[in-house]
Every structure is written in C-alpha cells, then in structure tokens.
Amino acid sequence: MTESHPAVLLAASERHTTLFRPTAVEASAGTQIGEPLVTHWRGVALFTLSAFALIVALLVFAATTEYSPVNRVPSYVEPRGGLVRLSAPISGHVRELAVAQGASVRRGALLAVLDSDRLRADGGSEHGTLRRDLEDERATIDREMGAARQEADANQVLIDRKRQGLRAERDALQAQIEASDQLLNSLRAQSEQFATVASQGYATKLQATQKKDEVTSQQSRLAELRAALARVDVEIATNEGERQVMAARFNGLIENRKRSSGELGRLIVQGDSEAEQAIRAPADGVVSTALIASGQSVAAGQPLFTIAPADAPLIVRLLVPARAAASVKRGLDAKVVLRAYPQEKFGQFDARIESVSDMPSLPSEIDHIYELSEPVFIATASLPTILRAADGRLLKIKAGMLADTLVPIERRTVLEWLFEPLLRGFHESADQSRDAVPAKAGMQ
C-alpha cells in the first residue's frame, strides 16, 4: 500500500469544505424543504378531500339513522285463550295413562285414571271391603222394603175384605130399614083405623091398644136398625182411616228406607270417586305436556297435564318489570327473540303489543315459568301467523317456549343521542334563567 502524501490530503480536505458550505446555506434558506412540498401537494389534496367527504357522510348517517336502546323483557309463548292446566285431585298412583304428550284430544276424552285405594294389613283392599259392606247394608234395606211392601199388601187385602163385609151389612140394614119403615107406616094406618072403629063401638079398646103397641114395637125395631146402620157407617169410616194410616206408615217407611239406600249409594259413589278418579279433557286441544307415567305416585295438587286449545293462535305473554312499564304501551312494535332459535342464526321476529295490565301482579299470582322476585305487569303481543328464519326456513313454535321481547325505549337519531347531553344542559340553563328572571323582578 502506498502512503498518501500530506499535501495531497490537505488539498482534498480543503476541496470538501468548500463544497459543503453552499449546501448548508441552501438548506438554511429552505429550498430543499420547499421542493418536496411542491412535489407531493396533489396527494395531500386528494387525502383531504376524501377525509372531508367521509366526515360529511358520517354526519349525514348520524342525522338520518335512528337508534333506540331496548328493554329486554322475559316472555313466553302460549295460546291466546291460555293453557288449560290439570292437577291431581287426589293423592295416589296413576293406574292408567290414556294419552301421550302431543296427542289431540276431544272434550271429555279420558286422559288418565288415578287410584288412591290403600291395602289393609291382610292384603285386602280397604275400598273393596268398604264397598262390599255398604252394598250388603243396601241389600238389607232393599229386603226390608220388600217385606214391608208384602205386609202392607196383606193388610190392604184384609182391610178391603172387611170393608166389603161392612158395605154388604150396610146395604142389608138399609133394606131392612126401608121395609121396617113401610111396615111402620102400615101399622100406623091400622092403629088409626082401629082407634076410629073403637070410638064408634065396632072394636074393643084392647084391640086398638094392641095395634098401638105394634106401632111402638115397630118404631123401636126401626130405631135399632138405624143405630146398627150408623155403627156400620162408623166402622166403614174407621176402616178407611186405618187404611190411610197404614198406607201413610208404609210410605213413610219406604221413604226412610229409600233415603237410607240413597245415602248408602252416595257413600259408594263417593268412595269410588275418592278411590278412583278419572281425569278428562275439559276442552278440545292438544296435550302440550304430560308430566306423569303409568304407575307413578302423585300428590293432590300435583300438575298432570297441560292442554293447548285447538286452533288457538299463539301469542307472546310479557312479564314486564316496573322499571320497563313506562316503555311498554299498546300498539307499540317490538321484536321477539325465541330462546329455542338463537338470534345470531335465526334473527328477530316482529310483534305488536296488544294489551298491558293496569295493575301489577304478585309473583305468587303468576305461573312459575320464570323465577320472579318483584311484581310485574302482564302484557300480550301478537305474532305473525308464519315465522321464517333469516334463510327462509319455516320455524315451528309451540306453547310454553321461552322468549325475550325487545321493547324500544325511545327512537332518536344518532346525532340527537350524541348532542343529547349538550341539549339537556342548554335546556336546564334556559329553565334556570327563566326561573331567575321572575325572582329578580319580584325582588325589585
């Protein structure tokens, strides 16, 4: 390597120093900064125009697009007329289950048979033993009524025969009285004739007295016959009274026995109803839920069946808490989200509020579909006849499905929501100013 001469190095250094000074002067004058700005000005203008257009678009969007926060109200689906819920009337076990969940039933159709019969220590049936005892007692009463009827019939025959004999005797007495009456009239005529003849001397007074005695004797006999007729009439009347008394006694006995038999029959029916209870459908519909199985033990009051009335349109029942009661109004459009169909996949469904209760209901007054801790207002909302998912698939819904109803609180544009705090502060300041002016005027 060759070493550089010091003179050459000095010359090179002087040459570089001379070249750097003009560059520094130009840089301090700003020529190098100005040239790049001039070179890139068109790109900056395009960026500024795009930013301005974006800001205008955002302002238009905020001024025209409405936004509303919503209250999420717990709800459930049920028929418009409500579900029919059947509970166990007695405690026991399910002896027969006649329908399954989802079955269509007609009014009066048999749903299940409950049996509450208990077994005795010897293995016999308490209800069966009681029923047999009651039926035996009822049979005894029936036999007593049969015997009383036979006795009454026999007494009636005897009374009728006696009455026939008395009537025959009365007829004979009446005939004798008529004959005796005629004989008495004849004897009176003969006595008068003998009295006249005796007064003329053609007959003795003895003969006239004898004729008079015959008249008196006939009168006595006639009186006896009439007394006998009166006695027979009394006996006939007494016989008729006895017949009526016996008939009344018999009727009273029969009524008492019938009453006892009816009471035993009622006890038998009551025992059957207590030991065996048939559950029947109160209306046409579909068995929405069947909460029992054959042979299962049930307690009185335990839910058994839920029946949805046939052809009843489905509605949404809203359980509106007090904090959301002001936003739920009749005629308001809302959205329903069914929990069985997630919102992210199936979307929301249109609904319209139809009615809202005036007074809140306590949790104890509402079916425990949801766990409630505060009183709620009951609202109903209509659903479309046909529900379709976002992809057009037909969705099937049924009573009892849980849902959430999205009720809008207040509709405003995005711009109004953004400036709402400023507007509220402005209105509050204006109100305070208006209140301060009258106060100041009053002080003056």
C-alpha positions as CSV (number, residue, x, y, z in Angstrom):
1,M,0.0,0.0,0.0
2,T,1.3,3.4,-0.9
3,E,1.2,6.1,1.7
4,S,-0.6,9.4,0.7
5,H,1.3,12.5,0.7
6,P,0.3,15.1,3.3
7,A,0.0,17.8,0.8
8,V,-2.5,15.8,-1.2
9,L,-4.6,15.2,1.9
10,L,-4.7,18.8,2.8
11,A,-5.8,19.7,-0.7
12,A,-8.7,17.1,-0.6
13,S,-9.8,18.5,2.8
14,E,-9.9,22.0,1.5
15,R,-11.9,20.9,-1.5
16,H,-14.7,19.1,0.6
17,T,-15.0,22.0,2.9
18,T,-15.6,24.3,0.1
19,L,-18.4,22.0,-1.4
20,F,-20.3,21.7,2.0
21,R,-20.8,25.4,2.6
22,P,-23.2,26.1,-0.4
23,T,-25.3,23.1,0.6
24,A,-25.7,24.3,4.2
25,V,-26.7,27.7,3.0
26,E,-29.4,26.4,0.7
27,A,-30.7,24.2,3.4
28,S,-31.0,27.1,5.8
29,A,-32.8,29.0,3.1
30,G,-35.5,26.3,2.9
31,T,-35.0,25.4,-0.7
32,Q,-34.7,21.6,0.0
33,I,-37.8,21.7,2.2
34,G,-39.9,23.6,-0.3
35,E,-39.2,21.4,-3.2
36,P,-40.5,18.2,-1.6
37,L,-43.7,20.0,-0.6
38,V,-44.3,21.2,-4.1
39,T,-43.6,17.7,-5.3
40,H,-46.3,16.0,-3.0
41,W,-49.1,18.6,-2.9
42,R,-51.5,16.7,-5.2
43,G,-51.6,13.6,-3.0
44,V,-52.3,15.7,0.1
45,A,-55.2,17.4,-1.6
46,L,-56.8,14.1,-2.5
47,F,-56.4,12.8,1.0
48,T,-58.0,16.0,2.4
49,L,-60.9,15.7,0.0
50,S,-61.6,12.1,1.0
51,A,-61.5,12.9,4.7
52,F,-63.9,15.8,4.2
53,A,-66.3,13.5,2.2
54,L,-66.1,10.9,4.9
55,I,-66.9,13.4,7.6
56,V,-69.9,14.6,5.6
57,A,-71.1,11.0,5.1
58,L,-70.8,10.4,8.8
59,L,-72.7,13.5,9.7
60,V,-75.5,12.5,7.2
61,F,-75.6,9.0,8.7
62,A,-75.7,10.3,12.2
63,A,-78.5,12.8,11.3
64,T,-80.7,10.3,9.4
65,T,-80.1,6.9,11.1
66,E,-82.3,6.2,14.2
67,Y,-81.1,4.3,17.2
68,S,-83.1,3.2,20.2
69,P,-82.0,1.3,23.3
70,V,-84.3,-1.6,24.2
71,N,-85.7,-3.2,27.4
72,R,-85.2,-7.0,27.3
73,V,-88.5,-8.3,28.8
74,P,-88.8,-12.0,29.7
75,S,-91.7,-13.6,27.8
76,Y,-93.2,-16.9,26.9
77,V,-95.4,-18.3,24.1
78,E,-98.9,-19.5,24.9
79,P,-102.3,-19.8,23.1
80,R,-104.5,-16.7,23.0
81,G,-107.0,-18.2,25.4
82,G,-104.3,-19.5,27.7
83,L,-103.3,-23.1,28.5
84,V,-105.5,-25.5,30.4
85,R,-103.6,-26.9,33.3
86,L,-104.9,-30.0,35.1
87,S,-103.7,-31.1,38.6
88,A,-104.2,-34.3,40.6
89,P,-107.5,-34.1,42.6
90,I,-106.4,-36.8,45.0
91,S,-103.2,-38.5,46.2
92,G,-102.5,-41.9,44.9
93,H,-100.9,-43.6,41.8
94,V,-101.6,-43.5,38.1
95,R,-103.5,-46.7,37.3
96,E,-104.0,-45.8,33.7
97,L,-102.5,-43.3,31.3
98,A,-104.6,-42.9,28.2
99,V,-102.8,-40.2,26.2
100,A,-99.2,-39.2,25.4
101,Q,-97.7,-35.8,25.0
102,G,-98.6,-34.2,21.7
103,A,-101.9,-36.2,21.3
104,S,-105.0,-34.4,20.1
105,V,-108.0,-34.9,22.4
106,R,-111.7,-34.1,22.3
107,R,-113.6,-32.6,25.1
108,G,-114.5,-35.3,27.7
109,A,-111.8,-37.7,26.5
110,L,-110.2,-39.8,29.1
111,L,-106.6,-38.7,30.0
112,A,-105.7,-40.8,33.0
113,V,-107.2,-42.7,35.9
114,L,-105.9,-42.2,39.4
115,D,-106.3,-44.8,42.1
116,S,-105.9,-43.9,45.8
117,D,-107.0,-47.3,47.3
118,R,-104.9,-48.5,50.2
119,L,-104.2,-52.1,51.2
120,R,-105.0,-53.5,54.6
121,A,-102.6,-55.5,56.8
122,D,-104.1,-58.7,55.5
123,G,-103.5,-57.6,51.9
124,G,-107.1,-56.8,51.2
125,S,-108.4,-53.6,49.7
126,E,-109.8,-51.0,52.1
127,H,-112.1,-49.6,49.4
128,G,-113.2,-53.0,48.3
129,T,-114.1,-54.0,51.8
130,L,-116.0,-50.8,52.5
131,R,-117.8,-51.1,49.2
132,R,-118.9,-54.6,50.0
133,D,-120.1,-53.6,53.5
134,L,-122.1,-50.7,52.0
135,E,-123.6,-52.9,49.3
136,D,-124.6,-55.5,51.9
137,E,-126.3,-52.9,54.0
138,R,-128.0,-51.5,51.0
139,A,-129.3,-55.0,50.1
140,T,-130.6,-55.5,53.6
141,I,-132.5,-52.2,53.3
142,D,-133.9,-53.4,50.0
143,R,-135.1,-56.7,51.6
144,E,-136.7,-54.7,54.4
145,M,-138.6,-52.6,51.9
146,G,-139.7,-55.7,50.1
147,A,-141.0,-57.3,53.4
148,A,-142.8,-54.1,54.4
149,R,-144.4,-53.9,51.0
150,Q,-145.6,-57.5,51.3
151,E,-147.0,-56.8,54.8
152,A,-148.7,-53.6,53.6
153,D,-150.3,-55.6,50.7
154,A,-151.6,-58.3,53.1
155,N,-153.0,-55.7,55.4
156,Q,-154.6,-53.9,52.5
157,V,-156.3,-57.2,51.4
158,L,-157.7,-57.7,54.9
159,I,-158.9,-54.1,55.1
160,D,-160.6,-54.4,51.7
161,R,-162.3,-57.6,52.7
162,K,-163.6,-56.1,56.0
163,R,-164.7,-53.0,54.2
164,Q,-166.6,-55.1,51.6
165,G,-168.3,-57.0,54.5
166,L,-169.3,-53.8,56.2
167,R,-170.7,-52.4,53.0
168,A,-172.7,-55.5,52.4
169,E,-174.0,-55.3,56.0
170,R,-174.9,-51.6,55.5
171,D,-176.8,-52.5,52.3
172,A,-178.7,-55.2,54.2
173,L,-179.5,-52.8,57.0
174,Q,-180.7,-50.1,54.6
175,A,-183.0,-52.7,53.0
176,Q,-184.4,-53.7,56.4
177,I,-184.9,-50.1,57.4
178,E,-186.8,-49.4,54.3
179,A,-189.0,-52.5,54.9
180,S,-189.5,-51.6,58.5
181,D,-190.4,-48.1,57.6
182,Q,-193.0,-49.3,55.3
183,L,-194.4,-51.7,57.9
184,L,-194.4,-48.9,60.5
185,N,-196.5,-46.7,58.1
186,S,-198.9,-49.6,57.6
187,L,-199.2,-50.3,61.3
188,R,-199.8,-46.6,62.0
189,A,-202.7,-46.6,59.5
190,Q,-204.1,-49.8,61.0
191,S,-203.8,-48.3,64.5
192,E,-205.6,-45.1,63.5
193,Q,-208.4,-47.2,61.9
194,F,-208.8,-49.3,65.0
195,A,-208.9,-46.2,67.1
196,T,-211.7,-44.8,65.0
197,V,-213.6,-48.1,64.9
198,A,-213.2,-48.5,68.7
199,S,-214.5,-45.0,69.3
200,Q,-217.6,-46.0,67.2
201,G,-218.0,-49.2,69.2
202,Y,-217.2,-51.6,66.4
203,A,-214.0,-52.8,68.1
204,T,-212.8,-53.1,71.6
205,K,-210.3,-50.8,73.2
206,L,-208.0,-53.7,73.8
207,Q,-207.7,-54.3,70.1
208,A,-206.9,-50.6,69.5
209,T,-204.3,-50.7,72.2
210,Q,-202.7,-53.8,70.7
211,K,-202.4,-52.1,67.4
212,K,-200.9,-49.1,69.1
213,D,-198.3,-51.3,70.8
214,E,-197.4,-52.9,67.5
215,V,-196.7,-49.4,66.1
216,T,-194.5,-48.7,69.1
217,S,-192.7,-52.0,68.8
218,Q,-192.0,-51.4,65.1
219,Q,-190.7,-47.9,65.8
220,S,-188.3,-49.4,68.4
221,R,-187.1,-52.1,65.9
222,L,-186.7,-49.4,63.2
223,A,-184.6,-47.3,65.6
224,E,-182.4,-50.3,66.4
225,L,-181.9,-50.9,62.6
226,R,-180.9,-47.3,62.1
227,A,-178.5,-47.4,65.1
228,A,-176.9,-50.6,63.6
229,L,-176.6,-48.7,60.2
230,A,-174.9,-45.8,62.0
231,R,-172.5,-48.2,63.7
232,V,-171.7,-49.9,60.4
233,D,-171.0,-46.4,58.8
234,V,-168.7,-45.6,61.6
235,E,-166.8,-48.9,61.2
236,I,-166.5,-48.2,57.5
237,A,-165.1,-44.8,58.1
238,T,-162.7,-46.2,60.7
239,N,-161.7,-48.9,58.3
240,E,-160.9,-46.3,55.7
241,G,-159.0,-44.3,58.2
242,E,-157.0,-47.4,59.2
243,R,-156.2,-48.0,55.5
244,Q,-155.0,-44.4,55.1
245,V,-152.9,-44.6,58.3
246,M,-151.3,-47.9,57.2
247,A,-150.6,-46.5,53.7
248,A,-149.0,-43.4,55.3
249,R,-146.9,-45.6,57.6
250,F,-145.8,-47.8,54.7
251,N,-145.0,-44.8,52.5
252,G,-143.0,-43.3,55.4
253,L,-141.1,-46.5,56.0
254,I,-140.4,-46.8,52.3
255,E,-139.2,-43.2,52.1
256,N,-136.9,-43.7,55.1
257,R,-135.5,-46.9,53.6
258,K,-135.1,-45.2,50.2
259,R,-133.3,-42.3,51.8
260,S,-131.0,-44.7,53.7
261,S,-130.4,-46.6,50.5
262,G,-129.7,-43.4,48.6
263,E,-127.3,-42.3,51.3
264,L,-125.5,-45.6,51.0
265,G,-125.4,-45.3,47.2
266,R,-123.9,-41.8,47.7
267,L,-121.3,-43.2,50.0
268,I,-120.5,-45.9,47.5
269,V,-120.1,-43.3,44.7
270,Q,-118.1,-41.0,47.0
271,G,-115.9,-43.9,48.0
272,D,-115.4,-44.8,44.3
273,S,-114.6,-41.2,43.4
274,E,-112.1,-41.0,46.3
275,A,-110.5,-44.3,45.5
276,E,-110.6,-43.8,41.7
277,Q,-110.6,-40.5,39.9
278,A,-110.9,-40.2,36.1
279,I,-109.1,-37.2,34.6
280,R,-110.9,-36.0,31.4
281,A,-110.1,-33.2,28.9
282,P,-112.1,-30.1,29.6
283,A,-111.9,-28.9,26.0
284,D,-110.7,-29.8,22.6
285,G,-107.0,-29.4,22.2
286,V,-103.5,-30.9,22.1
287,V,-101.7,-32.3,25.1
288,S,-98.9,-29.9,25.4
289,T,-97.2,-31.6,28.4
290,A,-97.9,-34.9,30.2
291,L,-96.0,-34.9,33.4
292,I,-96.9,-38.4,34.7
293,A,-96.3,-42.0,33.8
294,S,-98.3,-45.1,34.4
295,G,-97.8,-46.5,37.9
296,Q,-96.3,-43.2,39.1
297,S,-97.3,-41.9,42.6
298,V,-98.9,-38.4,42.6
299,A,-99.8,-36.0,45.4
300,A,-103.0,-33.9,45.5
301,G,-102.5,-30.7,43.6
302,Q,-99.5,-32.0,41.6
303,P,-99.6,-30.8,37.9
304,L,-100.5,-33.6,35.5
305,F,-101.4,-32.3,32.1
306,T,-101.2,-29.0,30.1
307,I,-103.6,-28.8,27.2
308,A,-103.3,-26.2,24.4
309,P,-106.8,-25.3,23.0
310,A,-107.2,-26.5,19.4
311,D,-106.8,-23.9,16.6
312,A,-106.0,-21.1,19.1
313,P,-103.4,-18.6,17.7
314,L,-100.2,-18.2,19.6
315,I,-99.3,-15.0,21.4
316,V,-96.4,-13.8,23.5
317,R,-97.0,-13.1,27.1
318,L,-94.7,-10.4,28.6
319,L,-93.7,-10.2,32.2
320,V,-92.9,-6.5,32.4
321,P,-91.0,-5.3,35.4
322,A,-91.8,-1.9,36.9
323,R,-88.6,-0.4,35.5
324,A,-89.8,-1.1,31.9
325,A,-93.5,-0.5,32.4
326,A,-93.4,3.1,31.0
327,S,-91.9,1.9,27.7
328,V,-94.4,-0.9,27.1
329,K,-97.5,0.6,25.5
330,R,-100.4,-0.7,23.5
331,G,-99.8,-0.6,19.7
332,L,-96.0,-0.5,20.1
333,D,-93.9,-2.5,17.6
334,A,-91.4,-4.8,19.3
335,K,-89.0,-7.7,18.4
336,V,-89.2,-11.2,19.8
337,V,-86.2,-13.5,20.2
338,L,-87.1,-17.1,20.8
339,R,-84.6,-18.9,23.1
340,A,-85.0,-22.1,21.1
341,Y,-83.9,-20.2,18.0
342,P,-80.7,-18.2,18.7
343,Q,-80.8,-14.7,17.4
344,E,-77.5,-14.9,15.7
345,K,-78.7,-17.6,13.4
346,F,-82.5,-17.2,13.1
347,G,-82.8,-13.4,13.7
348,Q,-85.7,-11.5,15.4
349,F,-89.4,-11.7,14.8
350,D,-91.9,-8.8,14.6
351,A,-94.5,-8.4,17.3
352,R,-97.1,-5.8,18.3
353,I,-98.1,-5.1,21.9
354,E,-101.9,-5.6,22.2
355,S,-102.6,-5.0,25.8
356,V,-101.0,-4.1,29.1
357,S,-102.5,-4.8,32.6
358,D,-103.3,-1.7,34.6
359,M,-102.2,-3.2,37.9
360,P,-99.1,-5.3,38.6
361,S,-99.4,-9.0,39.6
362,L,-97.5,-10.6,42.5
363,P,-95.1,-13.4,41.8
364,S,-97.4,-15.8,43.7
365,E,-100.2,-15.0,41.3
366,I,-98.3,-15.9,38.2
367,D,-97.4,-19.3,36.9
368,H,-93.8,-20.0,37.8
369,I,-92.4,-20.1,34.3
370,Y,-89.7,-17.6,35.4
371,E,-88.3,-17.1,38.9
372,L,-89.8,-13.7,39.8
373,S,-88.7,-11.6,42.7
374,E,-90.9,-8.5,42.1
375,P,-94.4,-7.6,40.9
376,V,-94.7,-7.4,37.1
377,F,-97.2,-6.1,34.6
378,I,-98.7,-8.6,32.2
379,A,-98.7,-7.6,28.6
380,T,-99.7,-9.6,25.4
381,A,-98.2,-9.2,22.0
382,S,-99.3,-10.7,18.7
383,L,-97.0,-12.8,16.5
384,P,-97.1,-13.4,12.7
385,T,-99.1,-16.4,11.6
386,I,-96.0,-17.9,9.9
387,L,-92.5,-17.5,11.3
388,R,-89.5,-17.9,9.0
389,A,-85.8,-17.8,9.7
390,A,-83.3,-15.4,8.0
391,D,-82.6,-18.1,5.4
392,G,-86.4,-18.6,4.7
393,R,-86.9,-21.8,6.6
394,L,-90.3,-22.2,8.2
395,L,-90.0,-22.3,12.0
396,K,-92.3,-24.3,14.3
397,I,-93.2,-22.8,17.6
398,K,-95.5,-24.2,20.3
399,A,-96.9,-23.1,23.6
400,G,-94.5,-22.9,26.5
401,M,-91.4,-21.8,24.6
402,L,-89.4,-19.1,26.3
403,A,-88.6,-15.8,24.6
404,D,-87.3,-12.3,25.2
405,T,-89.2,-9.3,23.8
406,L,-87.0,-6.3,22.8
407,V,-89.1,-3.2,23.6
408,P,-87.6,0.1,22.3
409,I,-87.3,2.8,24.9
410,E,-87.1,5.9,22.6
411,R,-86.3,6.4,19.0
412,R,-83.8,9.1,18.2
413,T,-81.2,9.8,15.5
414,V,-77.5,9.1,16.3
415,L,-76.8,12.8,16.1
416,E,-79.6,13.5,18.7
417,W,-78.1,11.0,21.0
418,L,-74.6,12.5,20.6
419,F,-75.8,16.0,21.3
420,E,-78.4,15.0,24.0
421,P,-76.1,15.9,26.9
422,L,-75.4,19.3,25.4
423,L,-79.1,19.9,24.6
424,R,-80.1,18.8,28.1
425,G,-77.6,21.2,29.7
426,F,-78.8,24.0,27.4
427,H,-82.4,23.4,28.3
428,E,-81.6,23.3,32.0
429,S,-79.7,26.6,31.8
430,A,-82.6,28.2,29.9
431,D,-85.0,26.9,32.5
432,Q,-82.9,28.3,35.3
433,S,-82.6,31.7,33.5
434,R,-86.4,31.8,33.1
435,D,-86.9,31.0,36.8
436,A,-84.3,33.6,37.8
437,V,-85.9,36.5,35.9
438,P,-89.3,36.4,37.7
439,A,-87.5,36.0,41.0
440,K,-85.4,39.1,40.3
441,A,-88.5,41.1,39.2
442,G,-90.2,40.1,42.4
443,M,-87.3,41.3,44.5
444,Q,-87.4,44.7,42.7
